Amino acid sequence: MQMTFLQPWAPQIRSVLRILAAATFLTHGSMKLFGWPVPMEFPLNTLMTVAGVLEVAGGLLLVIGLFSRPVAFVLSGMMAVAYFMAHAPGGFFPVLNGGEPAMLFCFVFLYIAAAGPGPWSLDAVMARKT
């Protein structure tokens, strides 16, 4: 038996995935740059500052769905780099090296880059106007 009852809602669910993933991602940057909702436990260096700026700016753009494909592609790459720089040296398994969030963000953003932002986005609004 196939579960197809959600299939008509797939584009809207893609929009919800984009919005929730981006809003969650945004909080990682706001912690680094603004100390909200809680401050980071360690001081910022140049690499972490750049990551924070990308997380805030990219997160905001993805929440509203503007330039979604290129932004998601850049953020996916950033998360791949973060995984291999910060987590992979701690062991092979993401559950043991603390890299699950980085890995999941990487592939969710790669999916958005490939599939698009969904109908609830500024990109979709602008495409309808042209």
C-alpha positions in Angstrom: 0.0 0.0 0.0 1.4 3.4 -1.0 1.0 6.4 1.2 0.1 9.1 -1.3 -2.4 11.2 0.6 0.3 13.8 1.3 1.5 13.9 -2.3 -0.8 16.9 -3.3 0.8 18.9 -0.5 4.4 18.1 -1.3 5.2 21.7 -2.6 3.7 23.3 0.5 5.5 20.8 2.8 8.8 21.7 1.0 8.1 25.4 1.9 7.5 24.5 5.5 10.8 22.4 5.6 12.6 25.4 4.1 11.1 27.9 6.6 11.7 25.8 9.7 15.2 24.6 8.7 16.2 28.2 7.9 14.7 29.6 11.1 16.5 27.0 13.2 19.7 27.7 11.2 19.3 31.4 11.8 19.4 30.9 15.6 22.9 29.4 15.3 24.1 32.6 13.7 22.2 34.8 16.2 23.9 33.0 19.1 27.3 33.6 17.5 26.8 37.3 16.6 24.2 38.6 19.1 24.3 36.1 22.0 20.6 35.2 21.5 18.8 33.1 22.5 21.9 32.1 24.5 25.5 33.3 24.1 28.1 31.0 22.6 30.3 29.2 25.1 33.5 30.3 23.4 34.8 33.5 21.9 34.4 34.2 18.2 37.3 34.0 15.8 37.3 35.1 12.2 36.0 31.7 10.9 33.1 31.6 13.4 32.3 35.3 12.6 32.0 34.5 8.9 29.9 31.5 9.7 27.6 33.6 11.9 27.1 36.2 9.2 26.3 33.5 6.6 23.9 31.8 9.1 22.1 35.0 9.9 22.0 36.4 6.3 21.4 33.1 4.6 18.9 32.0 7.2 16.9 35.2 6.7 16.9 34.9 3.0 15.8 31.3 3.1 13.0 32.0 5.7 11.5 34.5 3.2 12.5 32.4 0.2 14.5 35.0 -1.7 17.4 33.8 -3.9 16.7 30.4 -2.3 18.6 28.1 -4.7 22.0 29.8 -4.7 21.7 30.7 -0.9 20.8 27.1 -0.1 23.7 25.8 -2.2 26.2 28.1 -0.4 24.9 27.1 3.0 25.0 23.4 2.1 28.7 23.8 1.2 29.3 25.7 4.4 27.8 22.9 6.5 29.9 20.3 4.6 33.0 22.3 5.4 31.9 22.7 9.0 31.3 18.9 9.3 34.7 17.9 8.0 36.6 20.6 9.9 34.9 20.4 13.3 33.2 17.0 13.5 34.7 14.4 11.3 38.1 14.5 13.2 36.1 13.3 16.2 35.2 10.0 14.7 33.3 8.4 11.8 29.8 8.4 13.2 27.9 11.7 13.3 26.0 10.6 16.4 29.3 10.2 18.2 31.2 13.3 16.8 28.4 15.8 17.3 28.0 16.4 13.6 24.3 15.4 13.1 23.0 19.0 12.9 25.7 19.9 10.4 25.1 16.8 8.3 21.3 17.3 8.2 21.5 21.0 7.4 24.0 20.2 4.6 21.6 17.8 2.9 18.4 19.7 3.6 19.9 22.8 2.0 21.3 20.8 -0.9 17.7 19.4 -1.4 16.3 23.0 -1.4 19.0 24.1 -3.9 17.9 21.3 -6.2 14.2 21.2 -5.7 13.5 24.9 -5.1 11.9 26.8 -2.2 8.3 25.7 -2.8 5.3 27.9 -3.5 5.4 29.9 -0.2 8.4 32.0 -1.1 9.3 35.4 -2.6 11.1 33.5 -5.4 7.7 31.9 -6.3 5.9 35.2 -6.1 8.5 36.9 -8.4 8.3 34.0 -10.9 4.5 34.3 -11.1 4.8 38.0 -11.9 7.1 37.4 -14.9 
